[in-house]
């Protein structure tokens, strides 16, 4: 997750340079081949750090489990809908017997 934090923070630039501590709590992982939960927690941590820099807060705490739930339930495609679980390839097929 440190790689995500570093990459996201570098992408935002040095404008607000948060100087406090980022704490990660909780466990949880979305079922994925990719490190989606790490990306979720890092994204929320960086957003929190930017807000903390604006308000002069000294720490940011991110609950990894809640971050995973938020990413799982709030990110939806725009302009199209997800295909059904039983699409035309995985559907029921008639048989001869």
Backbone torsions as a table, in degrees:
resi	resn	phi	psi	omega
1	UNK	NA	-26.6	179.1
2	UNK	-59.2	-36.6	178.1
3	UNK	-61.9	-41.1	177.6
4	UNK	-64.8	-44.3	179.1
5	UNK	-58.8	-46.1	-179.0
6	UNK	-64.7	-46.6	-178.5
7	UNK	-63.3	-44.9	-179.6
8	UNK	-66.4	-42.1	180.0
9	UNK	-65.4	-40.6	177.9
10	UNK	-64.6	-37.6	-179.7
11	UNK	-65.5	-31.3	-179.8
12	UNK	-76.9	-22.6	179.2
13	UNK	89.9	171.6	-173.4
14	UNK	-86.6	12.2	-172.7
15	UNK	-58.3	-43.2	-174.4
16	UNK	-110.1	-2.3	175.9
17	UNK	12.3	84.8	177.3
18	UNK	-67.1	128.6	-176.4
19	UNK	-104.1	-2.8	-176.5
20	UNK	-87.0	-167.6	-178.1
21	UNK	-98.6	143.8	173.7
22	UNK	-110.1	120.5	-179.4
23	UNK	-109.3	134.5	176.5
24	UNK	-111.8	126.2	178.5
25	UNK	-121.8	166.1	172.6
26	UNK	79.7	168.5	177.6
27	UNK	-130.7	165.0	178.2
28	UNK	148.5	148.6	178.0
29	UNK	-151.3	134.1	174.6
30	UNK	-75.0	144.4	-179.8
31	UNK	-71.1	103.0	-178.1
32	UNK	-158.4	152.2	174.2
33	UNK	-70.4	-28.3	-177.8
34	UNK	-95.2	163.4	-177.9
35	UNK	-82.2	62.4	-175.9
36	UNK	-66.9	-40.7	-179.9
37	UNK	-65.4	-37.2	176.2
38	UNK	-64.4	-42.2	177.4
39	UNK	-63.7	-41.3	179.3
40	UNK	-61.0	-50.2	-178.5
41	UNK	-64.4	-41.8	179.8
42	UNK	-65.9	-40.2	179.5
43	UNK	-62.0	-45.3	179.3
44	UNK	-68.4	-36.8	178.1
45	UNK	-63.8	-43.0	-179.9
46	UNK	-67.3	-41.7	177.0
47	UNK	-62.5	-42.1	177.2
48	UNK	-63.9	-38.0	179.0
49	UNK	-66.0	-39.3	177.6
50	UNK	-64.5	-41.1	177.3
51	UNK	-66.8	-39.3	179.2
52	UNK	-64.2	-36.7	178.1
53	UNK	-64.0	-37.5	178.6
54	UNK	-69.2	-32.9	-177.0
55	UNK	-101.0	3.0	179.1
56	UNK	61.9	34.5	175.5
57	UNK	-77.4	157.5	-174.8
58	UNK	-101.4	-12.0	179.6
59	UNK	-152.6	158.0	176.2
60	UNK	-129.2	131.4	178.6
61	UNK	-118.7	128.0	-179.8
62	UNK	-121.5	128.9	174.6
63	UNK	-90.9	112.6	-175.9
64	UNK	-59.6	-38.9	-179.6
65	UNK	-64.1	-46.8	179.2
66	UNK	-66.7	-36.6	177.2
67	UNK	-62.6	-40.9	178.0
68	UNK	-63.9	-43.7	178.3
69	UNK	-61.5	-41.4	-178.1
70	UNK	-63.7	-46.1	179.2
71	UNK	-63.6	-37.7	-178.4
72	UNK	-68.1	-36.2	-171.6
73	UNK	-100.1	-14.9	-172.9
74	UNK	-110.3	-19.0	-179.7
75	UNK	-88.9	113.8	-179.1
76	UNK	-130.1	148.7	179.1
77	UNK	-64.8	147.4	177.1
78	UNK	-109.8	132.1	177.7
79	UNK	87.1	-1.7	176.8
80	UNK	-158.0	163.0	179.1
81	UNK	-112.0	152.8	177.0
82	UNK	-64.6	141.8	177.5
83	UNK	-67.8	154.3	178.3
84	UNK	-66.7	160.3	179.1
85	UNK	-62.7	-38.4	179.0
86	UNK	-104.0	81.4	178.2
87	UNK	-83.2	-172.3	-174.8
88	UNK	-65.7	-20.9	178.6
89	UNK	-84.8	-39.2	-174.8
90	UNK	-96.8	13.3	-176.2
91	UNK	-77.2	-174.4	176.4
92	UNK	-86.0	137.1	-179.0
93	UNK	-117.5	139.3	178.0
94	UNK	-70.1	146.9	177.6
95	UNK	-122.0	167.9	-178.0
96	UNK	-82.8	-20.4	-176.7
97	UNK	-100.4	NA	NA
